[in-house]
Amino acid sequence: MTEVAVLKEQNTVYATDFQLERKDRERSQSRLIELEEQLTAASQRIADLEDDKQQLMTNVTTTRRQVSAIFSSSSSLFDI
């Protein structure tokens, strides 16, 4: 094989390798964007669930106070 043929072959190998690495970087970048979007959605879902939890805790506290008030007023009816 002549030196020119060897250099052309090396050039072909380098070009192919470069293209493969470029595709790998593009796939990696695409996957990174996808994962970032999933993380954002999951973070929002967690925030929504935390808000729901807080509202439920408030409702439980309010209901307990109401039940306590009902029992307090009921017990005074029997203190005649």
CNS distance restraints for C-alpha pairs under 8 A (distance, minus, plus):
assign (resid   1 and name CA) (resid   5 and name CA) 6.13 0.50 0.50
assign (resid   1 and name CA) (resid   6 and name CA) 6.59 0.50 0.50
assign (resid   2 and name CA) (resid   6 and name CA) 6.30 0.50 0.50
assign (resid   3 and name CA) (resid   7 and name CA) 6.16 0.50 0.50
assign (resid   4 and name CA) (resid   8 and name CA) 6.12 0.50 0.50
assign (resid   5 and name CA) (resid   9 and name CA) 6.12 0.50 0.50
assign (resid   6 and name CA) (resid  10 and name CA) 6.14 0.50 0.50
assign (resid   7 and name CA) (resid  11 and name CA) 6.04 0.50 0.50
assign (resid   8 and name CA) (resid  12 and name CA) 6.20 0.50 0.50
assign (resid   9 and name CA) (resid  13 and name CA) 6.27 0.50 0.50
assign (resid  10 and name CA) (resid  14 and name CA) 6.09 0.50 0.50
assign (resid  11 and name CA) (resid  15 and name CA) 6.01 0.50 0.50
assign (resid  12 and name CA) (resid  16 and name CA) 6.10 0.50 0.50
assign (resid  13 and name CA) (resid  17 and name CA) 6.07 0.50 0.50
assign (resid  14 and name CA) (resid  18 and name CA) 6.01 0.50 0.50
assign (resid  15 and name CA) (resid  19 and name CA) 6.21 0.50 0.50
assign (resid  16 and name CA) (resid  20 and name CA) 6.24 0.50 0.50
assign (resid  17 and name CA) (resid  21 and name CA) 6.17 0.50 0.50
assign (resid  18 and name CA) (resid  22 and name CA) 6.13 0.50 0.50
assign (resid  19 and name CA) (resid  23 and name CA) 6.26 0.50 0.50
assign (resid  20 and name CA) (resid  24 and name CA) 6.18 0.50 0.50
assign (resid  21 and name CA) (resid  25 and name CA) 6.16 0.50 0.50
assign (resid  22 and name CA) (resid  26 and name CA) 6.17 0.50 0.50
assign (resid  23 and name CA) (resid  27 and name CA) 6.12 0.50 0.50
assign (resid  24 and name CA) (resid  28 and name CA) 6.07 0.50 0.50
assign (resid  25 and name CA) (resid  29 and name CA) 6.01 0.50 0.50
assign (resid  26 and name CA) (resid  30 and name CA) 6.07 0.50 0.50
assign (resid  27 and name CA) (resid  31 and name CA) 6.09 0.50 0.50
assign (resid  28 and name CA) (resid  32 and name CA) 6.07 0.50 0.50
assign (resid  29 and name CA) (resid  33 and name CA) 6.25 0.50 0.50
assign (resid  30 and name CA) (resid  34 and name CA) 6.25 0.50 0.50
assign (resid  31 and name CA) (resid  35 and name CA) 6.12 0.50 0.50
assign (resid  32 and name CA) (resid  36 and name CA) 6.10 0.50 0.50
assign (resid  33 and name CA) (resid  37 and name CA) 6.21 0.50 0.50
assign (resid  34 and name CA) (resid  38 and name CA) 6.30 0.50 0.50
assign (resid  35 and name CA) (resid  39 and name CA) 6.07 0.50 0.50
assign (resid  36 and name CA) (resid  40 and name CA) 6.16 0.50 0.50
assign (resid  37 and name CA) (resid  41 and name CA) 6.21 0.50 0.50
assign (resid  38 and name CA) (resid  42 and name CA) 6.04 0.50 0.50
assign (resid  39 and name CA) (resid  43 and name CA) 5.98 0.50 0.50
assign (resid  40 and name CA) (resid  44 and name CA) 6.19 0.50 0.50
assign (resid  41 and name CA) (resid  45 and name CA) 6.16 0.50 0.50
assign (resid  42 and name CA) (resid  46 and name CA) 6.16 0.50 0.50
assign (resid  43 and name CA) (resid  47 and name CA) 6.25 0.50 0.50
assign (resid  44 and name CA) (resid  48 and name CA) 6.15 0.50 0.50
assign (resid  45 and name CA) (resid  49 and name CA) 6.13 0.50 0.50
assign (resid  46 and name CA) (resid  50 and name CA) 6.08 0.50 0.50
assign (resid  47 and name CA) (resid  51 and name CA) 6.25 0.50 0.50
assign (resid  48 and name CA) (resid  52 and name CA) 6.24 0.50 0.50
assign (resid  49 and name CA) (resid  53 and name CA) 6.03 0.50 0.50
assign (resid  50 and name CA) (resid  54 and name CA) 6.18 0.50 0.50
assign (resid  51 and name CA) (resid  55 and name CA) 6.26 0.50 0.50
assign (resid  52 and name CA) (resid  56 and name CA) 6.15 0.50 0.50
assign (resid  53 and name CA) (resid  57 and name CA) 6.13 0.50 0.50
assign (resid  54 and name CA) (resid  58 and name CA) 6.23 0.50 0.50
assign (resid  55 and name CA) (resid  59 and name CA) 6.22 0.50 0.50
assign (resid  56 and name CA) (resid  60 and name CA) 6.12 0.50 0.50
assign (resid  57 and name CA) (resid  61 and name CA) 6.20 0.50 0.50
assign (resid  58 and name CA) (resid  62 and name CA) 6.19 0.50 0.50
assign (resid  59 and name CA) (resid  63 and name CA) 6.05 0.50 0.50
assign (resid  60 and name CA) (resid  64 and name CA) 6.08 0.50 0.50
assign (resid  61 and name CA) (resid  65 and name CA) 6.30 0.50 0.50
assign (resid  62 and name CA) (resid  66 and name CA) 6.26 0.50 0.50
assign (resid  63 and name CA) (resid  67 and name CA) 6.09 0.50 0.50
assign (resid  64 and name CA) (resid  68 and name CA) 6.00 0.50 0.50
assign (resid  65 and name CA) (resid  69 and name CA) 6.07 0.50 0.50
assign (resid  66 and name CA) (resid  70 and name CA) 6.18 0.50 0.50
assign (resid  67 and name CA) (resid  71 and name CA) 6.23 0.50 0.50
assign (resid  68 and name CA) (resid  72 and name CA) 6.04 0.50 0.50
assign (resid  69 and name CA) (resid  73 and name CA) 6.13 0.50 0.50
assign (resid  70 and name CA) (resid  74 and name CA) 5.98 0.50 0.50
assign (resid  71 and name CA) (resid  75 and name CA) 5.97 0.50 0.50
assign (resid  72 and name CA) (resid  76 and name CA) 6.49 0.50 0.50
assign (resid  73 and name CA) (resid  77 and name CA) 6.68 0.50 0.50
assign (resid  74 and name CA) (resid  78 and name CA) 7.04 0.50 0.50
assign (resid  75 and name CA) (resid  79 and name CA) 6.74 0.50 0.50
assign (resid  76 and name CA) (resid  80 and name CA) 7.55 0.50 0.50
